[in-house]
Amino acid sequence: MPNASRPAIKVGISACLLGSPVRFNGGHKESRLCSETLAKHFEFVAVCPEVAIGLGTPREPIRLVGDPDSPRAVGTVHPELDVSEALTAYGKQIARELGDISGYILMQKSPSCGMERVKVYQANGHPIDGGGSGLFAHALMEARPDLPIEEDGRLNDPVLRENFLTRIFAYAEWQRLLEAGLTRKALVEFHSRHKYQLMATNPLQYKALGRLVGTVGTKPLDEFAPVYFSRLMAALKTTASRGTHSNVLQHLSGYLKNDLCGDDKQELQRLISQYREGIVPLVVPMTLLKHHFRRHPDRYVASQVYMQPHPEDLSLRNGI
């Protein structure tokens, strides 16, 4: 877990989400989650691609037209205004320039910043079913496929929010390892710390990545590490279920089997069952587990990212 002595984690964000009046109408789309809650934990790097490529504020709105797989971004009043290449080039530029960010939050439904389901219009003026991606967002995601990227609207879902922020902190830890000079030992320890987080999100990849790490000595580290990390980030993108979380809770409770009395074991199992059944949120059995591990410390469990993958005051496990 990051601590106060470490540099703030940098996260890119659509500037309008922080309250900057950069939208086509001179307004903003401030997200209190971002500007008030997450801003306490991250150093936001605000970007408005439409302003950055020279469009004024206020300005003529743009929209996506044509093929949803490769749409054009044109003016809604003057379709001869075509900023497709400019937005794509700026997405690639930001991907290069912001190499030290650990995540990115995009404005939903935007023809520049929307990740998915952005309206793409046909020649008859009607939108195509399914939509497409904003051109800046598409270029950014193509250039930085491992980077945790999410839309502001999807962050209203507590499961997606917890997953996204967990990935940001994992990404930031990996960046610190690279900056310090990655070694095989550091990679193996990093993987070990993420064991139960992987088990919760993607049990199949947890096993596959374990086998992969077992071969870390067979290839040059500069070849092995990027492949490993890409697979890790893809695995962590899967959202954990109550079933997979419960499985991890059972594994963790096994470390206490010789320390707890019968009543304490029954209470812990009851809360895990209640969580699995949807009666209580994850924070309830986790709080009891942490209480028992404070009384009966285990060095390996204490090293696990799963025990606290993000700052406690974000209360992310209260809603899942």
Order of alpha helices (4+ residues) and beta strands (2+ residues): beta-beta-alpha-beta-beta-alpha-beta-beta-alpha-beta-alpha-alpha-alpha-alpha-alpha-alpha-alpha-alpha-alpha
